Amino acid sequence: MKDKVAIVFLPWVAEYKNHPPLAPALLKSILLESGVESRTFDLNLKYQEQLDDAVQNTITSWIFTPEIKISVNIFTQYQNFIKKQVDRILLFDPTVIMISLFSHQSQRVAEDLCFQIKLKNPKIFIIAGGSGVHIHLNQFKQRWCDIMLNNNLVDTVLQGEGEHIIEQLLVDRKHGVISLPQLDNDELVDLPVPNFDDYVFSEYGDIKDISLPITASKGCVRNCTFCDVAAIWPKFRYRRGKNVADEMIGIYKKYGINKFRFTDSLINGGLKPFRDMNTYIVENLPNVLEYNGQFIARDSKSMPPSDFELMKQGGCNKVWIGIESGSEAVRNHMKKKFSDVDLHYTAEQLIEKNITQYWNIIVGYPTETEQDWQASVDLIERYKKYNHLIKIVPVGVFQLLQNTPITKSSSLAELEIESHINGGYTEYAWVSKLNPTNTFTSRVARYKELLEIITEYKMFVPGERLKAKLAVLEQQRTFYEKQDKNPIQVSKQPIQEPTNFYQMQ
């Protein structure tokens, strides 16, 4: 019997409107080349469409911080959503299900989805992949992927880039964790063009507003302290500029969509392929395509004004810049590697070329003092007159994400950070003894101030769910404040491996 593969993209990923995901389309294209029938399912879209905002906020808080308790009513709504999606997937009658976890924030949904799938059809072969599969859960003293495997919720976990082994995996049905190396430049070029045939674009909004994802590089030329990209892609790999431009032009001709968003950590990470891509677009399809992506502030020597003019001609209409903080001292500790001079040069070049800038701002980095925070406020104040071209993305309060440089023991010791482990989750509930006033409560207060400022200056990103973000943070703040008063005692004894997954819940 030939395989039928369901490709499932899981919540929680913040954006969905106008933003179809890449992973299912790429997997479908790979399977199509192998002659395997498949269908894609975007559960992140359904999650944000089918659950009202208040329920979503509570469930998302719970997903982020599982120690938070939710009501029976909300839990029932969540479970009903899961069961409904499982029924929809099983109507396709798949023999194999591939689940894609964009980050660890998709783990809870993956657990419940796989439980329901295996409950209804234990013979289905489930493969899990994506950057969210390898996180170590302190409270269980195990990797998340091992817990899933040991409890028969998945059959195979792909760690790393598994695009080249999918066809053989369907034949071998190999069980367990398969660790794979990063693809090199030539292997990236060999990947097929993503296939979006299953996507109902009208579900993502007006087709003229939809932007399709494209990848020109993986990895990053920086290794910022708060970022886990280097743990996923240790080396910066990139495709040739012409190859990327050809893909954009081909997708436009097939689907009639002319807008693209790059999944790259930095579209200007490799300057030569970036220049080559823009040059090829200008020479072969001028004034048609539009694109956006993450960008880094560079100095005038490495990226002269001519580069900004070329990217404008190539169709770049907006960029996301990881400013993170208006304080150069904070950015230096983050290892952002750009000065205030570089920041202002980049901002002014983009303003001159009429390219919209979205500035990511993180509140409450461990070294951030009130003076540092004021530098961020002052930076926004300086550019508020350009609110038609500069928008602020209030990313959130600083988190201690696993597999990031700042969570290494040496960094924690340097900053004298207390992890405040509550059941193993340490992202938000930390305090630096070197900077004791930078508490979670003060970080939330600064975040509120940031929201007020960008609202007053009309610098918020259209469609940004500011109230939802704040609601999630407030629920977390309330939880952590209670733990500060009545701290949870963390057992030092090894956790006995459960015989059934739901004994852990």
HELIX and SHEET records of a PDB file:
HELIX    1   1 ALA A   23  GLU A   33  1                                  11    
HELIX    2   2 LEU A   43  GLN A   50  1                                   8    
HELIX    3   3 ASP A   53  PHE A   64  1                                  12    
HELIX    4   4 VAL A   72  LEU A   90  1                                  19    
HELIX    5   5 HIS A  104  SER A  106  5                                   3    
HELIX    6   6 GLN A  107  LYS A  120  1                                  14    
HELIX    7   7 ASN A  138  PHE A  140  5                                   3    
HELIX    8   8 TRP A  144  ASN A  150  1                                   7    
HELIX    9   9 ILE A  166  ASP A  172  1                                   7    
HELIX   10  10 ASN A  185  ASP A  190  1                                   6    
HELIX   11  11 PHE A  201  TYR A  204  5                                   4    
HELIX   12  12 ILE A  207  ASP A  209  5                                   3    
HELIX   13  13 VAL A  229  ILE A  232  1                                   4    
HELIX   14  14 GLY A  241  TYR A  255  1                                  15    
HELIX   15  15 LEU A  271  ASN A  284  1                                  14    
HELIX   16  16 PRO A  305  GLN A  313  1                                   9    
HELIX   17  17 GLU A  328  MET A  334  1                                   7    
HELIX   18  18 ASP A  340  GLU A  352  1                                  13    
HELIX   19  19 GLU A  370  TYR A  383  1                                  14    
HELIX   20  20 LYS A  384  TYR A  386  5                                   3    
HELIX   21  21 PRO A  405  THR A  407  5                                   3    
HELIX   22  22 SER A  409  LEU A  415  1                                   7    
HELIX   23  23 PHE A  440  GLU A  456  1                                  17    
HELIX   24  24 LEU A  466  LYS A  485  1                                  20    
HELIX   25  25 PHE A  501  GLN A  503  5                                   3    
SHEET    1   A 6 GLU A  37  ASP A  42  0                                        
SHEET    2   A 6 LYS A   4  PHE A   9  1                                        
SHEET    3   A 6 VAL A  96  SER A 100  1                                        
SHEET    4   A 6 PHE A 125  GLY A 129  1                                        
SHEET    5   A 6 THR A 156  GLN A 159  1                                        
SHEET    6   A 6 GLY A 176  SER A 179  1                                        
SHEET    1   B 2 HIS A 136  LEU A 137  0                                        
SHEET    2   B 2 GLN A 142  ARG A 143 -1                                        
SHEET    1   C 6 LEU A 212  ILE A 214  0                                        
SHEET    2   C 6 LYS A 259  PHE A 262  1                                        
SHEET    3   C 6 GLU A 290  PHE A 295  1                                        
SHEET    4   C 6 CYS A 316  GLU A 324  1                                        
SHEET    5   C 6 THR A 356  VAL A 363  1                                        
SHEET    6   C 6 ILE A 390  VAL A 397  1                                        
SHEET    1   D 2 SER A 217  LYS A 218  0                                        
SHEET    2   D 2 ARG A 237  TYR A 238 -1                                        
SHEET    1   E 2 ILE A 417  GLU A 418  0                                        
SHEET    2   E 2 VAL A 431  SER A 432 -1                                        
END                                                                             
